[in-house]
């Protein structure tokens, strides 16, 4: 089992296969890892109002 770094939380979710395939395809097209893509998406969604 992988250990999570201090200050981080592990994300675990059941995602529909088609949605995951589309997500993976976009990550490949953009040349970014799935982890980095998720971090960017979450930061954009949750911190969009605080950066103004």
Phi, psi and omega in degrees: 000134180285144177267145178266137180296152177300136181087002180240157175235143179277138179253126180223123182209149172273122184239136177305140186303316181297319178296318179295319179299318179295318178299313180297320179298315179295322178299316179296314180299322181274351179068035181235150180288159179299319179299310181297322179296317179295319179299314179299316180297314180294318178298316180298317183288316187268339182246010184299324181278333183281345181269000182276000000 
